[in-house]
């Protein structure tokens, strides 16, 4: 079975990156950086081979092994020989990725790959990404205590966008079966509806994730790249793969994935993580349960039909509304604390108090009157709440 275009391009990127690593042996630290940047595309190809293209797996594993040995061996002659062998192995993987019989849906999917840009954009979940990028950007501003250089903002936002887009595409692949059962909202998604094949979406997601790591590590800093990758892995493997279908606490624990972007922004601006950065993480972490439980109340039947143990399905609407009030109260109290200990000033304090008061009032109204209209209002308000709260953080440090 012939791999799709995204995997073939990723394999070619691995060839180019490995070649640069080989010919840069005389550059010292620059050589080590180039060698490190070759690893993500090679790992992405190996992961795709493991899932869908087992005939590529032996050569991909040999490539990674030789690459690792070359990194571990410091003797000049042997190091160069192992690096050259790793480069030869990447050529074999790339050649194999371009060979093989067409897939049964190859022609149809190939047309989709060329023409349906909308489907591939949909795989990245752009509406969700917008809010995540905003929290990441505000994290940069807060970390820098002002406006960071434009080139750094651009590189970080593109890298973070690629990371989140890649994770979302992989989520489409893993959730395709339940997406088909959850009504029109999800059954029309590209993978669930069959407009993009699961192997192609997998390759697309892995390619974006690899490109994100290369961009962030090469242009911004390694800590930023590691944080973005860690957020992706937590979202895909821990939340989507393990928690979502097994526990009603899926959103509570899985919220850590959505709370990573402010850390990415902070690390991009400062090169480190300190306690104030974790405050931004905790704000998004506490915000996630009431936000998603409000949505879960609206589509409770869809979750039940798909067998997803969301809180309204498992413990009922009354308990869900109660938990929304409790988590909202904890969130509002926590957001006021940074102003009290001096991390933010008066502008932020007023915004946090006003926005938080509205959030808590709407949560309490939902507790008293559990109607779809109340749940919808709370859900949409929570989106505006998080965006405005992070903008208030950024404005507070810029103005103050």
N, C-alpha and C positions, 0 to 999 in steps of 0.2 A: 504494500500500500504506500503510495507516494505521499510524503508529508506535504503540508500546505505551504503557502507563500511565506507566512510569518516565521515558521520554523526554518525554512531555507534561508531567509534573510538573516535570522539569528545565527545560523551556522556560519554564514559568510562573515558576519561580524566577529565571530570567534576566530575565524582564520586570520582576519586582518589584525585583530588585537594581539593574537599570539605571535604573528610575524613581527609586529612592532616591539613586542617584549624581547624577541630573539635578537633583533638588530640593534637594540638599545643597550646591550650588555655593558658598554663603556660609560653609561650615563650615571652610574651609581644609584643615588636615591631616585632619580627619574626612572631608571630601569625597574625598580621595585614597584613604583606607582603604576607604570604601564603593565607590568605583569599582573598586579592585583586587579586591574580593570579588565583583563582578559577572562577572569574567572566567572563573572555573572553570565555572559552568553553561553559559556561552556556548561555551566550548571543548568541553565534553562533548557538547553538542548538535551541534556541527560535526563532531566525531569520529564520532558515531553516524550522522550524515547521510552522511559520506564512505563508511562501510562498508555501510550498509543502505538509506538513504533519500535517493537522489541528487536527488530533486525538492526536498528541503529545502536542498540544498547551496548553491545560488546565494544565497538569502536569508541563510543562516547565514554564508557568507563575507563578504557585504556588511556584515552586522552587526559581525563582528570587525574588518573594515577600518575602518568608521566609528568603532568604539570605539577602535581604535588611533590613528586620526587625532585624535580628540578628546583623547586623552591626550597626544599630541605637540604639539598646537597650543595655545599659551598665550594668544593674543589673546582677550579675554573674549567678544566677540560671536561670533566664529567658533567658539570652543571650545563655547559653549552651543549653537550651531546644529548642530554635528557631533554633540554629545551627544544632542540632541533627535532627530536623524535616526537615530542608533543605537538609541534607544528605539523609534522607529517601526518600525525593521527587526526588533527583537525581537518586537514585536507580530505582524508578518507571519509570522515563524518559528513563533511559538506557535499562530497561527491555522492555519497549514499542518499543524502536527503533530496537530491535532484533526480534520483533514479527510482525505478519501481513502476508498477502498474497504476493507472489512475484509479482513484476511489470511485465507487459507484455513483456518488453524487458530485464527483470532481468538477464536471463541467458546469453544473448548476451553481455550486458553491463558488467556483472561480469567477463566474459572472457576478455573483453577489459581492465577492471581494473587490472586484473592479468598480462596480457601479453603485452598490448600496452603502454609501458612506454613512447614511443615517443609522443603519444597523450596528456598525462598528462604533459609532459615537454612543449609541444607546448602551452598548456593552460596558462603557466606562461610567454609567450612571451620572451624567453631567450635573443634574440638579443636586444630588447629594454632594458631589465633588465641590460645587460652588461654595457651600457652607464650610466644608473642610479646608478649602484653600483660604477662605477668609480668616478662620481661626489660626491657620498657619502664618498668614501674613501679619496678623495682629501680634502673634507670638514673637515674630521677628522684631517688630517695632518696640514691643515692651522689653525684649531682651537687650536690644541696642540702646534703649532709653532715648529713642529718636528715630529718624528715618534712615534706614540702611542704604548703602549704595544701590543704584538702580540695577546694575548688572547682577549683583548678589540676589536682589529680590527676584529678578527674572529667572535666573538659574534655579533658585530654590523653588519657585512656584511651578516651573515646568517640571522639575524633578519630582516634586510632591504630587503634581497632577498625574504624571506617568505612573507613579507608584500606586496611587489610589485607583486610577483607571485599570491598571493591571490586576489589582486585587478584585475589583468589581467584575471584570471579565471572568476571572476564575470562579467567583461566586455564582455567576450565571451558569457555569458548567456544572458545579456541584448541586445547585438548587433547581436544575431544569425539571426534575421529576415532580417536585412539589409545586413549582411555578405553574405547571399544567393543571394542577388541581385547585388553585386558589383564585379562580375567576378571571375575568377579562383583564384586570389590572396587571396580572403577571403572566397569564397564558399567552399573551401576545409578544412577550419578550423574544429577542432574536433567536436564542438557543431553544427555548421552550417551544416556539412556533416552528422551528426547523429552517428558518431563513439563513442561519449561520450554523454550520455543523459544530458539534461539541469539540472535535479535534482542532478545528480552526480557531475556535474561541479560546481553547486552552493555549495554543501556540501564541495567539495574540496577547493574552494575559501574561504569559511568561516573557514574551519579547518586551512588552512595556516595563515589566518589573526589572528585567536585566538592564534595559536602557536607563531606567531611573537610577539604579545603583551606580552605573558608570558615570552618569552626568553629575550626580550629587557628590560622589567620592572624588571625581576628577576636577570639578570646578569649585565646589563649595568646601566640604571637609568630610572625612571618613565617618565621624560621629553622626552627622546628619544622614548620610547614606544608610548607616546601620539602623538608626531609629526608624527611618521610612520602611526599610525592609522588615524590621521587627513588627511594625504595625501591620504590614501586609500579611506576614505569616500568622500573626495572632488572629486577624480577621478571617483568613481563609481556613487555616487548620484548626484553630481552637474554637472560634465562634461558629463558623459555617459548618465545619465537619463534625465537631464534637458536641458543642453545647446546644445549638439551635434545635436539634431534634431530640434532645435527651432530658432537658431540665427547664422548668419555668423560670429559673434564674438566668437563663441564657443572655438576656439583655443586660442584667446587672453586671455579670462578669465580662461579657463580650463588649460592654461599653468602653473598655480600655482601648480597643482598637481605634475607635473614633476619637479618642482623647489624645492620640499620638501627634497629630499635626501641629498643635501649639509647641510641643517639644521639638519637633523638626525645625520649626521656624526659629525658636530660641537658640538651638544648637547652631543653626546656620549663621545667626547674627553674632554669637559669642564664642562658639567653639567649645562650649561646655554646658553642663546641666547643673543648676543650683536649686536650692529649696524653692525660691520664688517661681521657677519654671514648673515645678510640680504642682503649684497652686493652680496654674492654668489647666494642667492635666486634670486635676481633681474637679474643677468646675464642669468640664465637659463630661467627666465620668458620672458625676451626680445628676447632671441634666439628662443623661440618656434614658434612664428608666421611665420617668414621667412622660417624656416625649414619645417614646415608642409604645408605652402602655396605652396612651391616648389613641394612637393609631390602631393598636390591637383591639381596643373596644369597638372601633368602627368596622373592622374586618374580622371579627371573632369567628364568624361562620366559615370564612375562607381558611383560617388557621385550623379550625376543627376538621374541615374536609380534607386537609392535607396531613393531618396527624401531627401538627407542630404544637408542642405543649406550652403555648404562651399563657401568661398568667390568667387572662380572662377565661380561657378554655379549661384550665386545670382547677382554678380556685374561685372562679365566678367574678361577675362584674362588681359586686359590692366590695370584695376584698381588693380587687384591682384599684378601684377608686380610692379606697383607704390608703393603699400603698403609694398611690400618686400624691396624695396630700402629704404623707410622711416624708417622701423623698423630696418633694418640692420645698417643704419647710426646711429640711436639712440643707438643700441647695441654697436657698435664700440666705439662711444664717451664715453659711460658709462664704458666700460671695461678699458679705459685708465685712468679714474679718480682715481681709488684706488692707482695706482702707483704715481700719482701726489700728493696725500695727505699722502703718506707714508705707506699705508697698505702693499704694495709690492714694490720690488726693481727693479733694472735695467733688470734682466733676464726676469721678467714678462712683463715689459714695452715693451721690444723688441719683445717678443712673441706676446703680445696683438696687437701691432702695425702691425706686419708682417701678422699675421693670419687675423686680422680685415681688413687690406688693401685688401687681397685676397678675402675675403668674400664680401666686398663692390664692388670690381671690377666685380666679377661674377654676383652679383645682378644687377649692372648697365648694363652689357652685356645682361642679360635676359630681362631687361626693353627695350633695343633697338632691341632685336631679340628673340621673344617669341617662341622658338622651343622646342620640347621635349628633345633634346640633351642638350640645355642650362639649362632647368629645372632639368634634371637628374644630371647634373654636379654640380649645386648649391646644390641640396638635399644631395648628397653624400659628398660634401665638408663640408657642415654644420655639419655633423656627426663628421668628423675628426677635424673640428674647435673646437667644444665644448670639445672633449676629450683632444686635445693638449693644449687648453687654461687652463683647470683645472690641467693638469699635470704640466704646467708652474707655476701655483700658488703653487702647492705642492713643486716642486723643488726649487722655489724661497725662500720659508721659511726654507727648509731643508739646502740648501747651504748657504743662507744669514745669 
